[in-house]
Amino acid sequence: MPPRAIFPRAAKSDGKSANGKRKKNGSNGDAEAPPPKKKTKTEIPQILDEELLQADLNVDYSKKEKKPRPQMPEKQQWPKVKGVITERENAPKGWNPEEPDLMPE
């Protein structure tokens, strides 16, 4: 069987050249370029006062203790409830809407 002949492809009409790459300046007159991006203003960093930031050499920071983290309230244990609770009267005994076992914000 003889090898198949490879014919060149026709040029595309949507702004691409025969090699598949797009032309830099579009041939379509109705297509507009996107507007240029506006530069966002960046804040100029303020000069820091180095004297305030320097460590006091007369103070021994190695003996300074870290403050302990506030303790979480004890978690409340609720009995298992079957179904959905829609009324407060059906809530487990001791239930309250304030949720005191959560960490205060």
Contacts in CASP RR format, 6 or more apart in sequence:
PFRMAT RR
TARGET T0000
AUTHOR 0000-0000-0000
METHOD contacts of the structure
MODEL  1
MPPRAIFPRAAKSDGKSANGKRKKNGSNGDAEAPPPKKKTKTEIPQILDE
ELLQADLNVDYSKKEKKPRPQMPEKQQWPKVKGVITERENAPKGWNPEEP
DLMPE
8 18 0 8 1.000
9 18 0 8 1.000
11 17 0 8 1.000
11 18 0 8 1.000
12 18 0 8 1.000
12 20 0 8 1.000
15 22 0 8 1.000
15 23 0 8 1.000
15 26 0 8 1.000
15 27 0 8 1.000
15 28 0 8 1.000
16 22 0 8 1.000
16 23 0 8 1.000
17 23 0 8 1.000
55 61 0 8 1.000
70 103 0 8 1.000
72 101 0 8 1.000
72 103 0 8 1.000
73 100 0 8 1.000
73 101 0 8 1.000
73 102 0 8 1.000
73 103 0 8 1.000
74 101 0 8 1.000
75 101 0 8 1.000
76 100 0 8 1.000
76 101 0 8 1.000
78 92 0 8 1.000
78 95 0 8 1.000
79 92 0 8 1.000
81 92 0 8 1.000
85 91 0 8 1.000
88 95 0 8 1.000
END
